[in-house]
Amino acid sequence: MRGLSVLDYRGNSKHGEAAQTIRRAVLSLGVVALALIAGGCSISFPVAGLMEDDVTASVPVVAQQASPLSPELTAEDWRRAKSAMSVALDPIGNGASAPWSNPETALSGSFAPAGQPYVKGDDVCRDFFADLVLQTGTRKLQGKACRPSGGEWSVVEAGPAEKRT
């Protein structure tokens, strides 16, 4: 067996042509890899933990009304009212009216169920009456609240109450 020489790779033999083809393929792949690596150097993206500026600070925050029943109710008023609403609308409860008050704002009110609970979609819903004692006077409302299984009650609709029967 004779050893291969440089002439064997560059000559016209079959082994030389195959080696030339492989060399060109490796060289082409090397150029492509180098182009990808060099192109990757110019790509940048921010990493939130490393940024000094808070990007979300420039987004305007829309003030949300504390209560769906009245803009006069503060967040604390609504927290107390919502707790009373949950007691009044509880399907297992006795159906009695549930009062609430906030001594800090002197606002108060009560909720009473208006009919039996019913299922709508995946939620349990119940109609209600609400009486609110506000700075501007007394408001009588009626509406509907729903809650998902295991969730909290939320007012779906509310408006001025029609005469109660």
C-alpha positions in Angstrom: 0.0 0.0 0.0 1.5 3.3 -0.9 0.9 6.5 1.1 -1.1 9.4 -0.3 0.8 12.4 -1.4 -0.3 16.0 -2.1 -0.5 15.1 -5.8 -3.1 12.5 -5.1 -5.5 15.2 -3.7 -4.9 17.7 -6.4 -4.6 15.3 -9.3 -7.2 14.1 -11.6 -7.9 10.9 -9.8 -11.3 10.1 -8.3 -9.9 10.5 -4.7 -8.6 13.9 -5.6 -11.9 15.1 -7.0 -13.8 13.9 -4.0 -11.4 15.7 -1.6 -11.7 18.9 -3.7 -15.6 18.7 -3.4 -15.4 18.1 0.3 -13.0 21.0 0.8 -15.3 23.4 -1.2 -18.3 22.3 0.9 -16.4 22.8 4.2 -15.2 26.1 3.0 -18.7 27.2 2.0 -20.2 26.1 5.3 -17.4 28.0 7.1 -18.3 31.2 5.2 -22.0 30.8 6.0 -21.2 30.1 9.7 -19.0 33.2 9.8 -21.7 35.3 8.2 -24.3 34.1 10.7 -22.0 34.8 13.7 -21.0 38.2 12.4 -24.7 39.1 11.7 -25.6 38.0 15.2 -23.2 40.5 16.7 -25.4 43.3 15.3 -28.7 42.0 16.8 -29.6 43.5 20.2 -32.5 43.1 22.5 -33.3 44.6 25.9 -33.3 42.5 29.0 -35.9 43.9 31.4 -33.9 43.2 34.5 -30.9 45.1 33.2 -32.7 48.2 31.9 -32.5 51.3 34.1 -35.7 52.9 32.8 -39.1 51.5 33.5 -40.7 51.1 30.1 -44.3 50.8 31.6 -43.9 54.2 33.4 -44.5 56.0 30.1 -47.9 54.2 29.5 -50.7 56.4 30.8 -52.8 54.7 33.5 -56.5 55.2 33.2 -58.1 55.9 36.5 -60.6 53.1 37.3 -63.8 53.9 39.2 -63.7 52.2 42.6 -67.3 51.0 42.4 -69.6 50.0 39.6 -72.6 51.4 41.6 -71.5 55.0 42.2 -68.5 57.2 41.6 -69.0 58.6 45.1 -67.9 55.3 46.7 -64.2 55.0 47.5 -62.3 51.8 47.2 -62.8 51.1 50.9 -66.5 51.9 50.6 -66.8 49.4 47.7 -64.8 46.8 49.6 -67.3 47.0 52.5 -70.3 47.1 50.1 -69.1 44.2 48.1 -68.7 42.1 51.3 -72.3 42.8 52.2 -73.4 42.1 48.6 -71.6 38.7 48.8 -73.5 37.9 52.0 -76.9 38.9 50.7 -76.5 37.1 47.3 -75.0 33.9 48.7 -77.2 31.0 47.4 -76.9 29.2 50.7 -77.8 32.2 52.7 -81.2 33.1 54.2 -82.0 35.7 51.6 -82.0 38.6 54.1 -80.8 42.1 53.4 -77.1 42.7 54.4 -76.0 46.2 55.5 -72.6 47.9 55.2 -71.2 51.2 56.4 -67.9 53.1 56.4 -67.5 55.4 59.4 -64.6 57.2 57.8 -66.7 58.5 54.9 -70.1 58.3 56.5 -71.4 56.4 53.5 -73.5 53.3 54.0 -76.1 51.0 52.3 -77.5 47.6 52.0 -78.1 44.8 49.5 -81.0 42.5 49.2 -81.5 39.6 46.8 -84.3 40.0 44.3 -85.3 36.4 43.4 -83.5 33.1 43.4 -80.0 32.5 42.1 -79.7 31.0 38.6 -77.0 29.7 36.4 -75.9 31.6 33.3 -73.1 30.0 31.4 -70.5 28.8 33.9 -71.5 31.5 36.5 -74.0 31.7 39.3 -76.0 34.9 39.0 -78.6 36.7 41.2 -80.6 39.9 40.8 -80.4 42.4 43.7 -81.6 45.6 45.1 -79.2 48.1 46.6 -79.8 51.1 48.8 -76.9 53.6 49.0 -76.7 56.5 51.5 -74.3 58.9 49.8 -73.1 62.5 50.3 -75.4 63.6 47.6 -78.4 61.7 48.9 -80.0 58.3 48.8 -79.9 56.1 45.7 -82.0 53.0 45.1 -80.6 50.6 42.5 -81.3 47.2 41.1 -78.9 45.0 39.2 -77.4 41.7 38.6 -74.3 40.1 40.0 -72.6 36.9 38.9 -69.7 34.8 40.2 -67.7 32.0 38.7 -67.4 28.8 40.7 -65.2 29.5 43.6 -64.8 33.2 42.6 -66.1 36.5 43.8 -69.3 38.3 43.0 -69.1 41.0 40.4 -71.8 43.4 39.3 -72.8 42.7 35.8 -75.4 45.4 35.4 -76.9 48.1 37.7 -79.2 51.0 37.3 -82.0 53.0 39.0 -84.5 50.7 40.8 -88.0 50.4 39.5 -90.7 50.3 42.2 -90.3 47.3 44.4 -93.3 45.0 44.9 
